[in-house]
Amino acid sequence: MLHTLSLLLILALKGLSTDEVPEVALEGVASQSSVYDKYGNPGNAIDGSASSDYLRGKCSHTDLDINPWWTLDLRARVQVFRVKITNRGDCCEERINGAEIRIGSSPERGGRTNPR
């Protein structure tokens, strides 16, 4: 069965109060298994906008993949305090069902070898 993945992501560092927490995702490099169209670039998920409107280029979106993935290279080792995912808001909410969040440093298989 083919699936798509569309998301918006915010990561924060461990050990800081909520007011002090920087969005480390903004400094990272995002990639994904495929890109659906011109609006679905992986970097859209970490552009700092809380908007979930896909047609305004505010979400990432994979094409039809058997095992779609999206990954973020933070370009430094950090302790992750919080992961916030905002699903696409203009339609297709069910497409994120079954998504897994994995945190680690292994790039193998789109990060799927990292712990959940």
N, C-alpha and C positions, 0 to 999 in steps of 0.2 A: 504494500500500500504506500502510495506517495504522500508526503506531508510537506507543509510549509511552516516556517517559524518567523514570527514578527514580534519585535520587542524593543523596549527602551530600558536602559540599565543605569543604575547609580551604585557606585561602590564607595565605601568609606573605610578609613583606617581605624584599627582597634586602639583603645587606650585614650581616646579623646572624648570630651563631652559632646553632646549633640550639637551644641552651638559652634564648636571648634572643628568639627569633622570636615576635612576637605574631600571633595569629590575626586578621588584618584583616577577614576575612569576617564576624566577629561584629558589626562596626560597620556593615556594608553593608545594602543593601536588595535583596532577591531578588525576581525576578518570573519568570514562565514563560508559555508559549503557552496553556496551559489548566490546569485543576486537575481531577484525576480524581474525588476525593471529599473528605470532610472530613479525611482523614488526609494528603492530598497537598499541603499548602500549600508554596509555594516557600521560605519562611523556615525550614522544618524542616531543610533541607539545611545551614543555617549556625547551628544552635542551640547548637553547642559540644559536642554529644553524639557519641560515636563509635559509638553503637548503630545498627544497620542494620535494625531491625525496623519495617517499614512500619506495621503495625497499631497500634503504640504512638506513631504520629505522629513518627517519627524520620527520615523520608525525604520528599523531595518526589516528586510523581508527576503527570505530565501525563495528559490524557485521550487518546483516540485522535486523533492529529493526523497530517497528511501529513508535515510537517516540524516536529516538536516542538523546542522550545528552552527553555533555562533560562538566566537571566542574573543577574549580580550587579553592582550599582552600588556601588563602594567609597566613593563620595562624596568622594573626594580622588584626586589623581594619586599613584600609588605605583609603585615597581619591584617586580614580583612575583618572588620567589625560588623559591617552590615552590607547586605546586597538588597537592592530595591529594584524590582522589575515592574514596569508598567506595560500592560498588554495593549495591543492596538485597540483604539477606542472607537473607530468609525465603523467597524464591522468585524466579523470573523473571530469573535472572542474565543471560540472553542479550539482554535488552531494551536493554542499554547498548551492545551491539555496533554499531559504526559511528558512535558519538558522537565529536564533535570538540571539542577545547579551543581556544578562541580568546581571545587577550588583546589588548585595545585599548580605545579610548574611543568608538568609533562605535556608537550604539544602532540603526543601520539594520538592518532585517530580523533583529531579535533578536540582533544582534551578529555575524551571519554575514559581514559585510564586513571584520571584523577579521582580522589574520593568524593562521594556525594555529601 
